[in-house]
Amino acid sequence: MLQTIEAVIDEQGNVRLLEPIQLPTARRALVTILEYEPLVDLPETALLSEPALAEDWNRPEEDAAWSHLQPEPSS
């Protein structure tokens, strides 16, 4: 089971979880370093997923599928 826990990492690299967690055995973990204060008012998950979504969305098939929502060009 994958689980995401918010944490703070100090200047020495010490990780402090912001909520308690109980695990049945030791586990591996991945750490993603984020800006302490968000650069924009968006959740970090949206920023982190943008490259993966752009790869799927920026295709000619997607442009064609959503073309009916584009405004008509003015003459």
C-alpha distances in whole Angstrom, upper triangle without the diagonal:
4,6,10,13,16,19,22,23,27,30,29,26,24,21,21,18,20,18,17,14,13,11,12,13,13,11,12,12,14,16,18,22,23,26,27,29,28,30,30,29,26,23,21,19,22,23,20,20,24,24,22,23,27,27,26,28,31,32,36,34,32,36,38,35,36,39,41,39,41,44,48,49,52,56
4,7,10,13,16,19,20,24,27,27,23,22,19,19,16,17,16,16,13,14,12,14,14,14,11,11,10,11,13,15,18,19,23,23,25,24,27,27,26,23,19,18,15,18,20,17,17,20,21,19,21,24,24,24,26,29,30,34,32,30,34,36,33,34,37,39,37,39,42,45,47,50,53
4,7,10,13,16,18,22,25,25,21,20,16,16,13,14,12,13,10,12,11,14,14,14,11,11,10,11,12,14,17,17,21,21,22,22,25,25,24,21,17,16,14,17,19,16,17,21,22,20,21,25,25,25,27,30,32,35,34,32,35,37,35,34,38,39,37,39,42,45,47,50,53
4,7,10,13,15,19,22,22,19,18,14,14,11,11,11,12,11,13,13,16,17,16,13,12,10,10,10,11,13,14,17,17,19,18,21,21,20,18,14,12,11,15,16,14,15,18,20,19,20,23,24,24,26,28,31,34,33,31,34,36,34,33,37,38,36,37,40,44,45,48,51
4,6,10,13,16,19,20,17,15,11,10,7,7,7,9,8,12,12,16,17,15,13,13,10,11,10,11,13,13,16,15,17,17,21,21,20,18,15,13,13,16,17,16,17,21,22,22,23,26,27,28,29,31,34,37,37,34,36,39,37,36,40,41,39,40,43,46,47,50,53
4,7,10,14,17,18,15,14,10,9,6,6,7,10,11,14,16,19,20,18,16,16,12,12,10,10,11,11,13,12,14,14,18,19,18,16,13,11,12,16,16,15,17,20,22,22,23,26,27,28,29,31,34,37,37,34,36,39,37,36,39,41,38,39,42,45,46,49,52
4,7,10,13,14,12,10,7,5,4,5,8,10,11,15,16,20,20,18,16,15,12,12,9,10,10,10,12,11,13,15,18,20,19,18,15,13,15,18,18,17,19,22,24,24,25,28,29,30,31,33,36,40,40,37,39,42,40,39,42,44,41,42,44,48,49,51,54
4,6,10,11,9,8,6,5,7,7,11,13,15,18,19,23,23,20,19,18,14,14,11,11,9,10,11,9,12,14,17,19,19,19,16,14,16,19,19,18,21,23,25,25,27,29,30,32,33,34,37,41,41,39,40,44,42,41,44,45,43,43,45,49,49,52,55
4,7,8,6,5,4,6,9,11,14,16,17,20,21,24,23,20,18,17,14,13,10,10,8,10,11,10,13,15,18,21,21,21,19,16,18,21,20,18,22,24,25,26,28,30,31,33,34,35,38,42,42,40,41,45,44,42,45,47,44,45,47,50,51,53,56
4,5,5,5,7,8,11,13,16,18,19,22,23,27,25,22,21,20,17,16,13,14,11,12,12,11,14,17,19,22,23,23,21,19,21,24,22,22,25,27,28,29,31,32,34,36,37,38,41,45,45,43,44,48,47,45,48,50,47,47,49,53,53,55,58
4,6,7,10,12,15,17,20,22,23,26,26,30,28,25,24,22,19,18,15,15,12,13,13,12,15,18,20,23,25,25,23,21,23,26,24,23,26,28,28,30,32,33,34,37,38,38,41,45,46,44,45,48,48,46,49,51,48,48,50,53,53,55,58
4,6,9,12,15,17,20,22,22,25,25,28,26,23,22,20,18,18,15,16,14,16,16,15,19,21,23,26,28,28,26,23,25,28,26,25,28,30,30,31,34,35,36,38,39,40,43,47,48,45,47,50,50,49,51,53,51,51,53,56,56,58,61
4,6,10,13,15,18,19,20,22,22,25,23,20,19,17,15,14,11,12,11,13,15,14,18,20,22,25,26,25,23,20,22,25,23,22,25,27,27,28,31,32,33,35,36,37,40,44,45,42,44,48,47,46,48,51,48,48,51,54,54,56,59
4,7,10,13,15,16,17,19,20,23,21,18,17,16,14,14,12,14,12,15,16,15,19,21,23,26,27,26,24,21,23,26,25,23,26,28,29,30,32,34,35,37,38,39,42,46,46,44,46,49,48,47,50,52,49,50,52,55,56,58,61
4,6,10,12,13,13,16,17,20,19,16,15,14,12,12,9,12,11,13,15,14,17,19,22,24,25,24,21,18,20,23,22,20,23,26,27,27,30,31,32,34,35,37,40,43,44,41,43,46,45,44,47,49,46,47,49,53,54,56,59
4,6,9,10,11,14,16,19,19,17,16,16,13,14,12,14,13,14,16,14,17,19,22,24,24,23,20,19,20,23,23,22,24,27,28,29,31,33,34,35,36,38,41,45,45,42,44,47,46,44,47,49,46,47,50,53,54,56,60
4,6,7,8,12,13,17,17,15,15,15,12,13,12,13,14,14,16,15,17,19,22,24,23,22,19,17,18,22,22,20,23,26,27,27,29,31,32,33,35,37,39,43,43,40,42,45,43,42,45,47,44,45,48,51,52,55,58
4,7,9,13,16,19,20,19,18,18,15,16,14,15,15,15,16,14,16,17,21,22,21,20,17,16,17,21,21,20,23,25,27,28,29,31,33,34,34,37,39,43,43,40,42,45,43,41,44,46,43,44,46,50,51,53,57
4,7,10,13,17,18,17,17,18,16,17,16,17,18,18,19,17,19,20,24,25,23,22,19,18,19,22,23,22,24,27,29,29,30,32,34,34,35,38,40,44,43,40,42,45,43,42,45,46,43,45,47,51,52,55,58
4,7,10,14,15,15,15,17,15,17,17,19,20,21,23,21,23,24,27,28,27,25,22,21,21,25,26,25,26,29,31,31,32,35,36,36,38,40,43,46,45,42,45,48,45,44,48,49,46,48,50,54,55,58,61
4,7,10,12,12,12,14,13,16,16,18,20,21,23,22,24,25,28,29,28,26,22,21,21,25,26,24,25,29,30,29,31,34,35,35,36,39,41,45,44,41,44,46,44,43,47,48,46,47,50,54,55,58,61
4,7,9,10,11,14,14,17,18,21,23,24,27,26,28,29,32,33,31,29,26,25,24,28,29,27,28,31,33,31,33,36,37,37,38,41,43,47,45,43,46,48,46,45,49,50,48,50,53,56,58,60,64
4,5,7,8,11,12,16,17,20,23,25,28,27,29,30,33,34,33,30,27,25,24,28,29,26,27,31,32,30,32,35,35,35,38,40,42,45,44,42,45,47,45,45,49,50,48,50,53,56,58,61,64
4,7,9,13,15,18,20,23,26,28,31,31,33,33,37,37,36,34,30,29,27,31,32,29,30,34,34,33,34,38,37,37,40,42,44,47,46,44,47,49,47,47,51,52,50,52,55,59,60,63,67
4,6,10,13,16,19,22,25,27,30,30,33,33,36,37,37,34,31,29,27,31,32,29,30,33,34,32,34,37,37,37,40,42,44,47,46,44,47,50,47,48,51,53,51,53,56,59,61,64,67
4,7,10,14,16,19,22,25,28,28,30,31,34,35,35,33,29,27,26,29,30,27,28,32,32,30,33,36,35,36,38,40,42,46,45,43,46,49,47,47,50,52,50,52,55,58,59,62,66
4,7,10,13,16,19,22,25,25,28,28,31,33,32,30,26,24,23,26,26,23,24,28,28,26,29,32,31,32,35,37,38,42,41,40,43,45,43,43,47,48,47,48,51,55,56,59,62
4,7,10,14,16,19,23,24,26,26,29,31,31,28,25,22,21,24,24,21,22,26,25,24,27,29,29,30,32,34,36,40,39,37,40,43,41,41,45,47,45,46,49,53,54,57,60
4,7,10,13,16,19,20,23,23,25,27,27,24,21,18,17,21,21,17,19,22,22,21,24,26,26,27,30,32,34,37,37,35,38,41,39,39,42,44,42,43,46,50,51,54,57
4,7,10,13,17,18,20,20,22,24,24,22,19,16,15,18,17,14,16,19,19,18,21,23,23,25,27,28,31,34,34,32,35,38,36,36,39,42,40,41,44,47,48,50,53
4,6,9,13,14,17,17,19,21,22,20,17,14,14,17,16,13,16,18,18,19,21,23,24,25,27,28,31,35,35,33,35,38,37,36,39,42,39,40,43,46,47,49,52
4,6,10,12,14,14,16,18,19,17,14,10,11,14,12,10,13,15,15,16,19,20,21,23,24,26,28,32,32,30,32,35,34,34,36,39,36,37,40,43,43,46,49
4,7,9,12,12,14,16,18,16,14,11,12,15,13,11,15,16,17,18,20,22,23,25,26,27,30,34,34,32,34,37,36,35,38,40,37,38,40,43,44,46,49
4,6,8,8,10,12,14,13,11,8,10,13,10,10,13,15,16,18,19,20,22,24,25,26,29,32,33,31,32,35,35,33,36,38,35,35,37,41,41,43,46
4,5,6,7,10,12,12,12,9,13,14,11,12,16,16,18,20,21,22,24,26,26,27,30,34,35,32,33,37,36,34,36,38,35,35,37,41,41,43,46
4,6,9,12,13,13,12,11,14,16,14,15,18,19,21,23,24,25,27,29,29,30,34,37,38,35,36,39,38,37,39,41,38,38,39,43,43,45,48
4,6,9,10,11,11,10,14,15,13,15,18,19,21,23,23,24,27,29,28,29,33,36,37,34,34,38,37,35,37,39,35,35,37,40,41,42,45
4,5,7,7,8,7,11,12,10,12,15,15,18,20,20,21,24,25,25,25,29,32,33,30,31,34,33,31,33,35,32,31,33,37,37,39,42
4,7,8,10,10,13,12,10,13,16,15,17,20,20,20,23,25,24,24,28,31,32,29,29,33,32,30,32,34,30,30,31,35,35,36,39
4,6,9,9,12,11,9,13,15,14,17,19,19,19,22,23,22,23,26,29,30,27,27,31,30,27,29,31,27,27,28,32,32,34,37
4,7,9,12,10,10,14,15,15,18,20,19,20,23,24,22,24,27,30,31,27,27,31,30,27,29,30,27,27,28,32,32,34,37
4,6,8,7,7,10,12,11,15,17,16,17,20,21,19,21,25,27,28,24,25,28,27,25,27,28,25,25,27,31,32,33,37
4,5,6,7,9,10,11,15,16,15,17,20,20,20,22,25,28,28,25,26,29,28,26,28,30,27,27,29,33,34,36,40
4,5,5,6,9,10,13,14,14,16,18,19,19,21,24,28,28,25,26,30,28,27,29,31,28,29,31,35,35,38,41
4,5,5,6,9,11,12,12,14,16,17,17,19,22,26,26,23,24,28,26,25,28,29,27,28,30,34,35,37,41
4,6,5,6,10,10,10,12,14,15,14,17,20,23,23,20,21,24,23,21,24,26,23,24,27,30,31,34,37
4,6,5,8,10,10,11,14,15,15,16,20,23,24,21,22,25,24,23,25,27,25,25,27,31,31,34,37
4,6,7,8,10,11,13,15,15,17,20,23,24,21,23,26,25,24,27,29,27,27,30,33,34,36,40
4,6,5,6,9,10,11,12,14,17,20,20,18,20,23,22,21,24,26,24,25,28,31,32,35,38
4,6,5,6,9,10,10,11,15,18,19,16,17,21,20,19,21,24,22,22,25,28,28,31,34
4,5,5,6,9,10,10,13,17,18,16,17,21,20,20,22,25,23,23,26,29,29,32,35
4,5,5,7,9,10,13,16,16,15,17,20,19,19,22,24,23,23,27,30,30,33,36
4,5,5,6,8,11,14,14,12,14,17,16,16,18,21,19,20,23,26,27,30,33
4,5,5,6,9,12,13,11,12,16,15,15,17,20,19,18,22,24,25,28,31
4,6,6,8,11,12,11,13,16,16,16,18,21,21,21,24,26,27,30,33
4,6,7,10,10,8,11,13,13,14,16,19,18,19,23,25,26,29,32
4,6,9,9,6,8,11,11,10,13,16,15,15,19,21,22,26,29
4,7,9,7,8,11,12,12,13,16,16,15,19,21,21,24,27
4,5,5,7,9,10,11,12,16,16,16,19,21,21,25,27
4,5,5,6,9,10,10,14,15,14,18,19,19,23,25
4,5,5,6,9,10,13,14,15,18,19,20,24,26
4,5,5,6,8,11,12,12,16,18,19,23,26
4,6,5,6,9,10,10,13,15,16,19,22
4,6,5,8,10,10,14,14,16,20,22
4,6,8,9,11,14,16,18,21,24
4,5,6,7,11,13,15,19,22
4,5,5,9,10,12,16,18
4,6,8,9,12,15,18
4,6,9,12,15,18
4,6,9,12,15
4,6,9,12
4,6,9
4,6
4
